[in-house]
Amino acid sequence: MVTDFEKRFGVLAVERGYITRDQLLEAMKLQVEQDLDGMEHRLLGSLLFDMGYMSIDQVNEVIEAIKQSE
């Protein structure tokens, strides 16, 4: 299940130009496939980093932006 945090994470990452819409959709698809296969749920930031689409600094910047908006 996709949480509000993950929805915002993906939208912010696209809005900041760190990833494309297609990259976000690819990561979300992988996330759902892994969930359905019974694997441990992984956050989008972790998936996008492991896929090579975002740097750890970019992931952290998006997380900080979410924290500041709460």
CHARMM internal coordinates of N, CA and C (Angstrom, degrees):
IC EDIT
DIST 1 N 1 CA 1.4480
DIST 1 CA 1 C 1.5309
ANGL 1 N 1 CA 1 C 109.31
DIST 1 C 2 N 1.3146
ANGL 1 CA 1 C 2 N 116.61
DIHE 1 N 1 CA 1 C 2 N 135.71
DIST 2 N 2 CA 1.4564
ANGL 1 C 2 N 2 CA 122.02
DIHE 1 CA 1 C 2 N 2 CA 179.93
DIST 2 CA 2 C 1.5207
ANGL 2 N 2 CA 2 C 108.88
DIHE 1 C 2 N 2 CA 2 C -87.25
DIST 2 C 3 N 1.3257
ANGL 2 CA 2 C 3 N 116.16
DIHE 2 N 2 CA 2 C 3 N 127.32
DIST 3 N 3 CA 1.4579
ANGL 2 C 3 N 3 CA 120.92
DIHE 2 CA 2 C 3 N 3 CA -179.43
DIST 3 CA 3 C 1.5199
ANGL 3 N 3 CA 3 C 110.61
DIHE 2 C 3 N 3 CA 3 C -88.35
DIST 3 C 4 N 1.3455
ANGL 3 CA 3 C 4 N 116.08
DIHE 3 N 3 CA 3 C 4 N 166.71
DIST 4 N 4 CA 1.4648
ANGL 3 C 4 N 4 CA 120.36
DIHE 3 CA 3 C 4 N 4 CA 176.13
DIST 4 CA 4 C 1.5180
ANGL 4 N 4 CA 4 C 110.88
DIHE 3 C 4 N 4 CA 4 C -58.44
DIST 4 C 5 N 1.3472
ANGL 4 CA 4 C 5 N 116.59
DIHE 4 N 4 CA 4 C 5 N -37.82
DIST 5 N 5 CA 1.4610
ANGL 4 C 5 N 5 CA 120.49
DIHE 4 CA 4 C 5 N 5 CA 179.47
DIST 5 CA 5 C 1.5194
ANGL 5 N 5 CA 5 C 110.40
DIHE 4 C 5 N 5 CA 5 C -58.62
DIST 5 C 6 N 1.3341
ANGL 5 CA 5 C 6 N 116.76
DIHE 5 N 5 CA 5 C 6 N -46.29
DIST 6 N 6 CA 1.4522
ANGL 5 C 6 N 6 CA 120.03
DIHE 5 CA 5 C 6 N 6 CA -177.09
DIST 6 CA 6 C 1.5147
ANGL 6 N 6 CA 6 C 111.51
DIHE 5 C 6 N 6 CA 6 C -67.55
DIST 6 C 7 N 1.3319
ANGL 6 CA 6 C 7 N 117.42
DIHE 6 N 6 CA 6 C 7 N -37.63
DIST 7 N 7 CA 1.4573
ANGL 6 C 7 N 7 CA 119.98
DIHE 6 CA 6 C 7 N 7 CA 177.07
DIST 7 CA 7 C 1.5177
ANGL 7 N 7 CA 7 C 109.50
DIHE 6 C 7 N 7 CA 7 C -60.15
DIST 7 C 8 N 1.3059
ANGL 7 CA 7 C 8 N 115.80
DIHE 7 N 7 CA 7 C 8 N -46.75
DIST 8 N 8 CA 1.4559
ANGL 7 C 8 N 8 CA 119.22
DIHE 7 CA 7 C 8 N 8 CA 179.67
DIST 8 CA 8 C 1.5176
ANGL 8 N 8 CA 8 C 111.03
DIHE 7 C 8 N 8 CA 8 C -66.91
DIST 8 C 9 N 1.3267
ANGL 8 CA 8 C 9 N 117.09
DIHE 8 N 8 CA 8 C 9 N -38.04
DIST 9 N 9 CA 1.4565
ANGL 8 C 9 N 9 CA 120.08
DIHE 8 CA 8 C 9 N 9 CA 179.94
DIST 9 CA 9 C 1.5213
ANGL 9 N 9 CA 9 C 110.03
DIHE 8 C 9 N 9 CA 9 C -57.98
DIST 9 C 10 N 1.3285
ANGL 9 CA 9 C 10 N 116.26
DIHE 9 N 9 CA 9 C 10 N -50.93
DIST 10 N 10 CA 1.4622
ANGL 9 C 10 N 10 CA 120.09
DIHE 9 CA 9 C 10 N 10 CA -177.80
DIST 10 CA 10 C 1.5161
ANGL 10 N 10 CA 10 C 112.72
DIHE 9 C 10 N 10 CA 10 C -63.54
DIST 10 C 11 N 1.3153
ANGL 10 CA 10 C 11 N 116.90
DIHE 10 N 10 CA 10 C 11 N -42.85
DIST 11 N 11 CA 1.4611
ANGL 10 C 11 N 11 CA 120.88
DIHE 10 CA 10 C 11 N 11 CA 179.81
DIST 11 CA 11 C 1.5221
ANGL 11 N 11 CA 11 C 110.12
DIHE 10 C 11 N 11 CA 11 C -63.18
DIST 11 C 12 N 1.3230
ANGL 11 CA 11 C 12 N 117.12
DIHE 11 N 11 CA 11 C 12 N -45.97
DIST 12 N 12 CA 1.4679
ANGL 11 C 12 N 12 CA 120.21
DIHE 11 CA 11 C 12 N 12 CA 179.78
DIST 12 CA 12 C 1.5270
ANGL 12 N 12 CA 12 C 111.47
DIHE 11 C 12 N 12 CA 12 C -63.53
DIST 12 C 13 N 1.3189
ANGL 12 CA 12 C 13 N 117.13
DIHE 12 N 12 CA 12 C 13 N -40.29
DIST 13 N 13 CA 1.4633
ANGL 12 C 13 N 13 CA 120.26
DIHE 12 CA 12 C 13 N 13 CA -179.94
DIST 13 CA 13 C 1.5337
ANGL 13 N 13 CA 13 C 110.83
DIHE 12 C 13 N 13 CA 13 C -62.61
DIST 13 C 14 N 1.3241
ANGL 13 CA 13 C 14 N 116.66
DIHE 13 N 13 CA 13 C 14 N -39.44
DIST 14 N 14 CA 1.4728
ANGL 13 C 14 N 14 CA 120.27
DIHE 13 CA 13 C 14 N 14 CA 177.21
DIST 14 CA 14 C 1.5199
ANGL 14 N 14 CA 14 C 109.60
DIHE 13 C 14 N 14 CA 14 C -69.37
DIST 14 C 15 N 1.3362
ANGL 14 CA 14 C 15 N 117.42
DIHE 14 N 14 CA 14 C 15 N -46.56
DIST 15 N 15 CA 1.4648
ANGL 14 C 15 N 15 CA 120.79
DIHE 14 CA 14 C 15 N 15 CA -178.73
DIST 15 CA 15 C 1.5224
ANGL 15 N 15 CA 15 C 112.22
DIHE 14 C 15 N 15 CA 15 C -59.59
DIST 15 C 16 N 1.3238
ANGL 15 CA 15 C 16 N 117.30
DIHE 15 N 15 CA 15 C 16 N -34.01
DIST 16 N 16 CA 1.4666
ANGL 15 C 16 N 16 CA 121.10
DIHE 15 CA 15 C 16 N 16 CA 179.55
DIST 16 CA 16 C 1.5244
ANGL 16 N 16 CA 16 C 112.10
DIHE 15 C 16 N 16 CA 16 C -81.26
DIST 16 C 17 N 1.3164
ANGL 16 CA 16 C 17 N 117.42
DIHE 16 N 16 CA 16 C 17 N -5.82
DIST 17 N 17 CA 1.4585
ANGL 16 C 17 N 17 CA 120.76
DIHE 16 CA 16 C 17 N 17 CA 177.87
DIST 17 CA 17 C 1.5187
ANGL 17 N 17 CA 17 C 113.99
DIHE 16 C 17 N 17 CA 17 C 81.63
DIST 17 C 18 N 1.3285
ANGL 17 CA 17 C 18 N 116.76
DIHE 17 N 17 CA 17 C 18 N 13.80
DIST 18 N 18 CA 1.4656
ANGL 17 C 18 N 18 CA 119.81
DIHE 17 CA 17 C 18 N 18 CA -179.75
DIST 18 CA 18 C 1.5188
ANGL 18 N 18 CA 18 C 111.77
DIHE 17 C 18 N 18 CA 18 C -76.29
DIST 18 C 19 N 1.3244
ANGL 18 CA 18 C 19 N 116.49
DIHE 18 N 18 CA 18 C 19 N -32.27
DIST 19 N 19 CA 1.4608
ANGL 18 C 19 N 19 CA 121.76
DIHE 18 CA 18 C 19 N 19 CA 179.18
DIST 19 CA 19 C 1.5243
ANGL 19 N 19 CA 19 C 108.92
DIHE 18 C 19 N 19 CA 19 C -139.63
DIST 19 C 20 N 1.3140
ANGL 19 CA 19 C 20 N 115.35
DIHE 19 N 19 CA 19 C 20 N 165.80
DIST 20 N 20 CA 1.4682
ANGL 19 C 20 N 20 CA 120.67
DIHE 19 CA 19 C 20 N 20 CA 175.69
DIST 20 CA 20 C 1.5227
ANGL 20 N 20 CA 20 C 109.06
DIHE 19 C 20 N 20 CA 20 C -95.23
DIST 20 C 21 N 1.3109
ANGL 20 CA 20 C 21 N 115.08
DIHE 20 N 20 CA 20 C 21 N 166.73
DIST 21 N 21 CA 1.4731
ANGL 20 C 21 N 21 CA 119.83
DIHE 20 CA 20 C 21 N 21 CA 175.15
DIST 21 CA 21 C 1.5271
ANGL 21 N 21 CA 21 C 110.56
DIHE 20 C 21 N 21 CA 21 C -59.08
DIST 21 C 22 N 1.3271
ANGL 21 CA 21 C 22 N 116.12
DIHE 21 N 21 CA 21 C 22 N -40.95
DIST 22 N 22 CA 1.4629
ANGL 21 C 22 N 22 CA 120.02
DIHE 21 CA 21 C 22 N 22 CA -179.61
DIST 22 CA 22 C 1.5266
ANGL 22 N 22 CA 22 C 111.51
DIHE 21 C 22 N 22 CA 22 C -63.67
DIST 22 C 23 N 1.3268
ANGL 22 CA 22 C 23 N 117.06
DIHE 22 N 22 CA 22 C 23 N -39.07
DIST 23 N 23 CA 1.4618
ANGL 22 C 23 N 23 CA 120.10
DIHE 22 CA 22 C 23 N 23 CA 178.06
DIST 23 CA 23 C 1.5248
ANGL 23 N 23 CA 23 C 110.59
DIHE 22 C 23 N 23 CA 23 C -65.85
DIST 23 C 24 N 1.3396
ANGL 23 CA 23 C 24 N 117.21
DIHE 23 N 23 CA 23 C 24 N -40.32
DIST 24 N 24 CA 1.4569
ANGL 23 C 24 N 24 CA 121.04
DIHE 23 CA 23 C 24 N 24 CA 176.90
DIST 24 CA 24 C 1.5214
ANGL 24 N 24 CA 24 C 110.45
DIHE 23 C 24 N 24 CA 24 C -61.41
DIST 24 C 25 N 1.3231
ANGL 24 CA 24 C 25 N 116.78
DIHE 24 N 24 CA 24 C 25 N -46.75
DIST 25 N 25 CA 1.4621
ANGL 24 C 25 N 25 CA 120.41
DIHE 24 CA 24 C 25 N 25 CA -179.65
DIST 25 CA 25 C 1.5269
ANGL 25 N 25 CA 25 C 111.36
DIHE 24 C 25 N 25 CA 25 C -63.33
DIST 25 C 26 N 1.3264
ANGL 25 CA 25 C 26 N 117.01
DIHE 25 N 25 CA 25 C 26 N -37.83
DIST 26 N 26 CA 1.4605
ANGL 25 C 26 N 26 CA 120.65
DIHE 25 CA 25 C 26 N 26 CA 177.81
DIST 26 CA 26 C 1.5382
ANGL 26 N 26 CA 26 C 110.44
DIHE 25 C 26 N 26 CA 26 C -62.92
DIST 26 C 27 N 1.3202
ANGL 26 CA 26 C 27 N 116.74
DIHE 26 N 26 CA 26 C 27 N -43.56
DIST 27 N 27 CA 1.4628
ANGL 26 C 27 N 27 CA 120.73
DIHE 26 CA 26 C 27 N 27 CA 179.71
DIST 27 CA 27 C 1.5279
ANGL 27 N 27 CA 27 C 111.03
DIHE 26 C 27 N 27 CA 27 C -66.95
DIST 27 C 28 N 1.3346
ANGL 27 CA 27 C 28 N 116.70
DIHE 27 N 27 CA 27 C 28 N -40.02
DIST 28 N 28 CA 1.4599
ANGL 27 C 28 N 28 CA 120.09
DIHE 27 CA 27 C 28 N 28 CA 179.05
DIST 28 CA 28 C 1.5291
ANGL 28 N 28 CA 28 C 110.67
DIHE 27 C 28 N 28 CA 28 C -65.47
DIST 28 C 29 N 1.3217
ANGL 28 CA 28 C 29 N 116.92
DIHE 28 N 28 CA 28 C 29 N -39.08
DIST 29 N 29 CA 1.4599
ANGL 28 C 29 N 29 CA 120.95
DIHE 28 CA 28 C 29 N 29 CA 177.68
DIST 29 CA 29 C 1.5241
ANGL 29 N 29 CA 29 C 110.09
DIHE 28 C 29 N 29 CA 29 C -63.09
DIST 29 C 30 N 1.3213
ANGL 29 CA 29 C 30 N 116.68
DIHE 29 N 29 CA 29 C 30 N -44.91
DIST 30 N 30 CA 1.4616
ANGL 29 C 30 N 30 CA 120.68
DIHE 29 CA 29 C 30 N 30 CA 178.47
DIST 30 CA 30 C 1.5252
ANGL 30 N 30 CA 30 C 110.66
DIHE 29 C 30 N 30 CA 30 C -61.95
DIST 30 C 31 N 1.3317
ANGL 30 CA 30 C 31 N 116.42
DIHE 30 N 30 CA 30 C 31 N -40.85
DIST 31 N 31 CA 1.4571
ANGL 30 C 31 N 31 CA 121.19
DIHE 30 CA 30 C 31 N 31 CA 179.14
DIST 31 CA 31 C 1.5372
ANGL 31 N 31 CA 31 C 110.85
DIHE 30 C 31 N 31 CA 31 C -59.22
DIST 31 C 32 N 1.3200
ANGL 31 CA 31 C 32 N 116.36
DIHE 31 N 31 CA 31 C 32 N -46.81
DIST 32 N 32 CA 1.4571
ANGL 31 C 32 N 32 CA 120.73
DIHE 31 CA 31 C 32 N 32 CA -179.51
DIST 32 CA 32 C 1.5293
ANGL 32 N 32 CA 32 C 110.76
DIHE 31 C 32 N 32 CA 32 C -66.55
DIST 32 C 33 N 1.3291
ANGL 32 CA 32 C 33 N 117.08
DIHE 32 N 32 CA 32 C 33 N -42.04
DIST 33 N 33 CA 1.4649
ANGL 32 C 33 N 33 CA 120.11
DIHE 32 CA 32 C 33 N 33 CA 178.72
DIST 33 CA 33 C 1.5270
ANGL 33 N 33 CA 33 C 110.71
DIHE 32 C 33 N 33 CA 33 C -59.83
DIST 33 C 34 N 1.3310
ANGL 33 CA 33 C 34 N 116.63
DIHE 33 N 33 CA 33 C 34 N -43.53
DIST 34 N 34 CA 1.4612
ANGL 33 C 34 N 34 CA 119.97
DIHE 33 CA 33 C 34 N 34 CA 179.46
DIST 34 CA 34 C 1.5208
ANGL 34 N 34 CA 34 C 110.99
DIHE 33 C 34 N 34 CA 34 C -65.77
DIST 34 C 35 N 1.3372
ANGL 34 CA 34 C 35 N 116.68
DIHE 34 N 34 CA 34 C 35 N -39.67
DIST 35 N 35 CA 1.4662
ANGL 34 C 35 N 35 CA 120.19
DIHE 34 CA 34 C 35 N 35 CA 176.71
DIST 35 CA 35 C 1.5335
ANGL 35 N 35 CA 35 C 110.34
DIHE 34 C 35 N 35 CA 35 C -60.48
DIST 35 C 36 N 1.3237
ANGL 35 CA 35 C 36 N 116.63
DIHE 35 N 35 CA 35 C 36 N -45.26
DIST 36 N 36 CA 1.4599
ANGL 35 C 36 N 36 CA 121.03
DIHE 35 CA 35 C 36 N 36 CA -178.88
DIST 36 CA 36 C 1.5267
ANGL 36 N 36 CA 36 C 112.23
DIHE 35 C 36 N 36 CA 36 C -66.75
DIST 36 C 37 N 1.3301
ANGL 36 CA 36 C 37 N 116.24
DIHE 36 N 36 CA 36 C 37 N -28.57
DIST 37 N 37 CA 1.4629
ANGL 36 C 37 N 37 CA 120.71
DIHE 36 CA 36 C 37 N 37 CA 178.22
DIST 37 CA 37 C 1.5259
ANGL 37 N 37 CA 37 C 111.98
DIHE 36 C 37 N 37 CA 37 C -81.75
DIST 37 C 38 N 1.3438
ANGL 37 CA 37 C 38 N 116.68
DIHE 37 N 37 CA 37 C 38 N 2.06
DIST 38 N 38 CA 1.4505
ANGL 37 C 38 N 38 CA 120.78
DIHE 37 CA 37 C 38 N 38 CA 177.81
DIST 38 CA 38 C 1.5121
ANGL 38 N 38 CA 38 C 114.75
DIHE 37 C 38 N 38 CA 38 C 81.05
DIST 38 C 39 N 1.3185
ANGL 38 CA 38 C 39 N 116.46
DIHE 38 N 38 CA 38 C 39 N 11.52
DIST 39 N 39 CA 1.4580
ANGL 38 C 39 N 39 CA 119.71
DIHE 38 CA 38 C 39 N 39 CA 177.83
DIST 39 CA 39 C 1.5249
ANGL 39 N 39 CA 39 C 109.62
DIHE 38 C 39 N 39 CA 39 C -76.62
DIST 39 C 40 N 1.3183
ANGL 39 CA 39 C 40 N 115.53
DIHE 39 N 39 CA 39 C 40 N 162.01
DIST 40 N 40 CA 1.4612
ANGL 39 C 40 N 40 CA 120.14
DIHE 39 CA 39 C 40 N 40 CA 177.60
DIST 40 CA 40 C 1.5268
ANGL 40 N 40 CA 40 C 109.67
DIHE 39 C 40 N 40 CA 40 C -62.39
DIST 40 C 41 N 1.3417
ANGL 40 CA 40 C 41 N 116.14
DIHE 40 N 40 CA 40 C 41 N 136.32
DIST 41 N 41 CA 1.4616
ANGL 40 C 41 N 41 CA 121.01
DIHE 40 CA 40 C 41 N 41 CA -179.21
DIST 41 CA 41 C 1.5257
ANGL 41 N 41 CA 41 C 109.77
DIHE 40 C 41 N 41 CA 41 C -63.74
DIST 41 C 42 N 1.3297
ANGL 41 CA 41 C 42 N 115.65
DIHE 41 N 41 CA 41 C 42 N 133.79
DIST 42 N 42 CA 1.4669
ANGL 41 C 42 N 42 CA 121.43
DIHE 41 CA 41 C 42 N 42 CA 178.44
DIST 42 CA 42 C 1.5146
ANGL 42 N 42 CA 42 C 109.24
DIHE 41 C 42 N 42 CA 42 C -118.12
DIST 42 C 43 N 1.3123
ANGL 42 CA 42 C 43 N 115.98
DIHE 42 N 42 CA 42 C 43 N 140.06
DIST 43 N 43 CA 1.4562
ANGL 42 C 43 N 43 CA 121.48
DIHE 42 CA 42 C 43 N 43 CA 178.48
DIST 43 CA 43 C 1.5245
ANGL 43 N 43 CA 43 C 110.53
DIHE 42 C 43 N 43 CA 43 C -73.48
DIST 43 C 44 N 1.3229
ANGL 43 CA 43 C 44 N 115.49
DIHE 43 N 43 CA 43 C 44 N 153.49
DIST 44 N 44 CA 1.4615
ANGL 43 C 44 N 44 CA 120.44
DIHE 43 CA 43 C 44 N 44 CA -178.08
DIST 44 CA 44 C 1.5201
ANGL 44 N 44 CA 44 C 112.45
DIHE 43 C 44 N 44 CA 44 C -59.44
DIST 44 C 45 N 1.3111
ANGL 44 CA 44 C 45 N 117.62
DIHE 44 N 44 CA 44 C 45 N -40.04
DIST 45 N 45 CA 1.4621
ANGL 44 C 45 N 45 CA 119.87
DIHE 44 CA 44 C 45 N 45 CA 179.22
DIST 45 CA 45 C 1.5168
ANGL 45 N 45 CA 45 C 112.04
DIHE 44 C 45 N 45 CA 45 C -58.68
DIST 45 C 46 N 1.3139
ANGL 45 CA 45 C 46 N 116.05
DIHE 45 N 45 CA 45 C 46 N -41.99
DIST 46 N 46 CA 1.4616
ANGL 45 C 46 N 46 CA 120.86
DIHE 45 CA 45 C 46 N 46 CA 178.27
DIST 46 CA 46 C 1.5224
ANGL 46 N 46 CA 46 C 111.21
DIHE 45 C 46 N 46 CA 46 C -65.26
DIST 46 C 47 N 1.3190
ANGL 46 CA 46 C 47 N 115.95
DIHE 46 N 46 CA 46 C 47 N -44.30
DIST 47 N 47 CA 1.4684
ANGL 46 C 47 N 47 CA 119.73
DIHE 46 CA 46 C 47 N 47 CA 178.29
DIST 47 CA 47 C 1.5220
ANGL 47 N 47 CA 47 C 111.31
DIHE 46 C 47 N 47 CA 47 C -62.88
DIST 47 C 48 N 1.3159
ANGL 47 CA 47 C 48 N 116.90
DIHE 47 N 47 CA 47 C 48 N -46.98
DIST 48 N 48 CA 1.4713
ANGL 47 C 48 N 48 CA 120.80
DIHE 47 CA 47 C 48 N 48 CA -178.05
DIST 48 CA 48 C 1.5226
ANGL 48 N 48 CA 48 C 111.23
DIHE 47 C 48 N 48 CA 48 C -63.64
DIST 48 C 49 N 1.3214
ANGL 48 CA 48 C 49 N 117.10
DIHE 48 N 48 CA 48 C 49 N -36.14
DIST 49 N 49 CA 1.4657
ANGL 48 C 49 N 49 CA 120.79
DIHE 48 CA 48 C 49 N 49 CA 175.71
DIST 49 CA 49 C 1.5228
ANGL 49 N 49 CA 49 C 110.19
DIHE 48 C 49 N 49 CA 49 C -65.78
DIST 49 C 50 N 1.3324
ANGL 49 CA 49 C 50 N 116.78
DIHE 49 N 49 CA 49 C 50 N -49.48
DIST 50 N 50 CA 1.4701
ANGL 49 C 50 N 50 CA 120.84
DIHE 49 CA 49 C 50 N 50 CA -178.74
DIST 50 CA 50 C 1.5244
ANGL 50 N 50 CA 50 C 112.33
DIHE 49 C 50 N 50 CA 50 C -63.46
DIST 50 C 51 N 1.3388
ANGL 50 CA 50 C 51 N 116.27
DIHE 50 N 50 CA 50 C 51 N -29.21
DIST 51 N 51 CA 1.4665
ANGL 50 C 51 N 51 CA 120.09
DIHE 50 CA 50 C 51 N 51 CA 178.75
DIST 51 CA 51 C 1.5263
ANGL 51 N 51 CA 51 C 111.64
DIHE 50 C 51 N 51 CA 51 C -79.64
DIST 51 C 52 N 1.3327
ANGL 51 CA 51 C 52 N 116.80
DIHE 51 N 51 CA 51 C 52 N -7.20
DIST 52 N 52 CA 1.4564
ANGL 51 C 52 N 52 CA 121.00
DIHE 51 CA 51 C 52 N 52 CA 178.88
DIST 52 CA 52 C 1.5196
ANGL 52 N 52 CA 52 C 114.07
DIHE 51 C 52 N 52 CA 52 C 83.36
DIST 52 C 53 N 1.3304
ANGL 52 CA 52 C 53 N 116.84
DIHE 52 N 52 CA 52 C 53 N 13.30
DIST 53 N 53 CA 1.4584
ANGL 52 C 53 N 53 CA 120.92
DIHE 52 CA 52 C 53 N 53 CA -177.57
DIST 53 CA 53 C 1.5229
ANGL 53 N 53 CA 53 C 113.01
DIHE 52 C 53 N 53 CA 53 C -88.98
DIST 53 C 54 N 1.3218
ANGL 53 CA 53 C 54 N 116.87
DIHE 53 N 53 CA 53 C 54 N -23.99
DIST 54 N 54 CA 1.4579
ANGL 53 C 54 N 54 CA 120.92
DIHE 53 CA 53 C 54 N 54 CA 179.92
DIST 54 CA 54 C 1.5260
ANGL 54 N 54 CA 54 C 109.32
DIHE 53 C 54 N 54 CA 54 C -135.15
DIST 54 C 55 N 1.3325
ANGL 54 CA 54 C 55 N 115.34
DIHE 54 N 54 CA 54 C 55 N 147.47
DIST 55 N 55 CA 1.4592
ANGL 54 C 55 N 55 CA 120.17
DIHE 54 CA 54 C 55 N 55 CA 173.58
DIST 55 CA 55 C 1.5304
ANGL 55 N 55 CA 55 C 108.33
DIHE 54 C 55 N 55 CA 55 C -84.47
DIST 55 C 56 N 1.3156
ANGL 55 CA 55 C 56 N 116.14
DIHE 55 N 55 CA 55 C 56 N 164.77
DIST 56 N 56 CA 1.4610
ANGL 55 C 56 N 56 CA 119.61
DIHE 55 CA 55 C 56 N 56 CA 177.99
DIST 56 CA 56 C 1.5285
ANGL 56 N 56 CA 56 C 110.07
DIHE 55 C 56 N 56 CA 56 C -63.78
DIST 56 C 57 N 1.3283
ANGL 56 CA 56 C 57 N 117.49
DIHE 56 N 56 CA 56 C 57 N -33.84
DIST 57 N 57 CA 1.4665
ANGL 56 C 57 N 57 CA 120.62
DIHE 56 CA 56 C 57 N 57 CA 177.68
DIST 57 CA 57 C 1.5226
ANGL 57 N 57 CA 57 C 110.94
DIHE 56 C 57 N 57 CA 57 C -64.75
DIST 57 C 58 N 1.3146
ANGL 57 CA 57 C 58 N 117.40
DIHE 57 N 57 CA 57 C 58 N -40.85
DIST 58 N 58 CA 1.4673
ANGL 57 C 58 N 58 CA 120.71
DIHE 57 CA 57 C 58 N 58 CA 178.28
DIST 58 CA 58 C 1.5267
ANGL 58 N 58 CA 58 C 110.77
DIHE 57 C 58 N 58 CA 58 C -65.45
DIST 58 C 59 N 1.3260
ANGL 58 CA 58 C 59 N 117.18
DIHE 58 N 58 CA 58 C 59 N -43.10
DIST 59 N 59 CA 1.4643
ANGL 58 C 59 N 59 CA 121.04
DIHE 58 CA 58 C 59 N 59 CA 177.82
DIST 59 CA 59 C 1.5245
ANGL 59 N 59 CA 59 C 109.31
DIHE 58 C 59 N 59 CA 59 C -58.63
DIST 59 C 60 N 1.3232
ANGL 59 CA 59 C 60 N 116.60
DIHE 59 N 59 CA 59 C 60 N -47.82
DIST 60 N 60 CA 1.4588
ANGL 59 C 60 N 60 CA 120.59
DIHE 59 CA 59 C 60 N 60 CA -178.94
DIST 60 CA 60 C 1.5296
ANGL 60 N 60 CA 60 C 112.07
DIHE 59 C 60 N 60 CA 60 C -64.08
DIST 60 C 61 N 1.3232
ANGL 60 CA 60 C 61 N 117.57
DIHE 60 N 60 CA 60 C 61 N -36.96
DIST 61 N 61 CA 1.4637
ANGL 60 C 61 N 61 CA 120.74
DIHE 60 CA 60 C 61 N 61 CA 178.16
DIST 61 CA 61 C 1.5243
ANGL 61 N 61 CA 61 C 111.21
DIHE 60 C 61 N 61 CA 61 C -63.35
DIST 61 C 62 N 1.3286
ANGL 61 CA 61 C 62 N 117.22
DIHE 61 N 61 CA 61 C 62 N -41.38
DIST 62 N 62 CA 1.4667
ANGL 61 C 62 N 62 CA 120.58
DIHE 61 CA 61 C 62 N 62 CA 178.90
DIST 62 CA 62 C 1.5300
ANGL 62 N 62 CA 62 C 109.76
DIHE 61 C 62 N 62 CA 62 C -66.47
DIST 62 C 63 N 1.3159
ANGL 62 CA 62 C 63 N 117.10
DIHE 62 N 62 CA 62 C 63 N -42.32
DIST 63 N 63 CA 1.4660
ANGL 62 C 63 N 63 CA 120.36
DIHE 62 CA 62 C 63 N 63 CA 178.45
DIST 63 CA 63 C 1.5274
ANGL 63 N 63 CA 63 C 110.40
DIHE 62 C 63 N 63 CA 63 C -61.09
DIST 63 C 64 N 1.3137
ANGL 63 CA 63 C 64 N 117.15
DIHE 63 N 63 CA 63 C 64 N -43.57
DIST 64 N 64 CA 1.4677
ANGL 63 C 64 N 64 CA 120.53
DIHE 63 CA 63 C 64 N 64 CA 179.31
DIST 64 CA 64 C 1.5243
ANGL 64 N 64 CA 64 C 111.25
DIHE 63 C 64 N 64 CA 64 C -63.90
DIST 64 C 65 N 1.3206
ANGL 64 CA 64 C 65 N 116.86
DIHE 64 N 64 CA 64 C 65 N -38.98
DIST 65 N 65 CA 1.4606
ANGL 64 C 65 N 65 CA 120.54
DIHE 64 CA 64 C 65 N 65 CA 178.57
DIST 65 CA 65 C 1.5387
ANGL 65 N 65 CA 65 C 110.70
DIHE 64 C 65 N 65 CA 65 C -63.09
DIST 65 C 66 N 1.3277
ANGL 65 CA 65 C 66 N 116.29
DIHE 65 N 65 CA 65 C 66 N -37.63
DIST 66 N 66 CA 1.4597
ANGL 65 C 66 N 66 CA 120.47
DIHE 65 CA 65 C 66 N 66 CA 178.12
DIST 66 CA 66 C 1.5233
ANGL 66 N 66 CA 66 C 109.45
DIHE 65 C 66 N 66 CA 66 C -67.41
DIST 66 C 67 N 1.3105
ANGL 66 CA 66 C 67 N 116.95
DIHE 66 N 66 CA 66 C 67 N -44.64
DIST 67 N 67 CA 1.4687
ANGL 66 C 67 N 67 CA 120.75
DIHE 66 CA 66 C 67 N 67 CA 179.84
DIST 67 CA 67 C 1.5371
ANGL 67 N 67 CA 67 C 110.63
DIHE 66 C 67 N 67 CA 67 C -59.07
DIST 67 C 68 N 1.3176
ANGL 67 CA 67 C 68 N 116.86
DIHE 67 N 67 CA 67 C 68 N -41.20
DIST 68 N 68 CA 1.4649
ANGL 67 C 68 N 68 CA 121.55
DIHE 67 CA 67 C 68 N 68 CA -177.47
DIST 68 CA 68 C 1.5340
ANGL 68 N 68 CA 68 C 111.31
DIHE 67 C 68 N 68 CA 68 C -69.51
DIST 68 C 69 N 1.3134
ANGL 68 CA 68 C 69 N 117.41
DIHE 68 N 68 CA 68 C 69 N -26.29
DIST 69 N 69 CA 1.4682
ANGL 68 C 69 N 69 CA 120.15
DIHE 68 CA 68 C 69 N 69 CA -177.23
DIST 69 CA 69 C 1.5241
ANGL 69 N 69 CA 69 C 112.13
DIHE 68 C 69 N 69 CA 69 C -86.43
DIST 69 C 70 N 1.3185
ANGL 69 CA 69 C 70 N 117.84
DIHE 69 N 69 CA 69 C 70 N -9.14
DIST 70 N 70 CA 1.4715
ANGL 69 C 70 N 70 CA 120.70
DIHE 69 CA 69 C 70 N 70 CA -178.54
DIST 70 CA 70 C 1.5113
ANGL 70 N 70 CA 70 C 111.35
DIHE 69 C 70 N 70 CA 70 C -82.71
END
COOR INIT
IC SEED 1 N 1 CA 1 C
IC BUILD
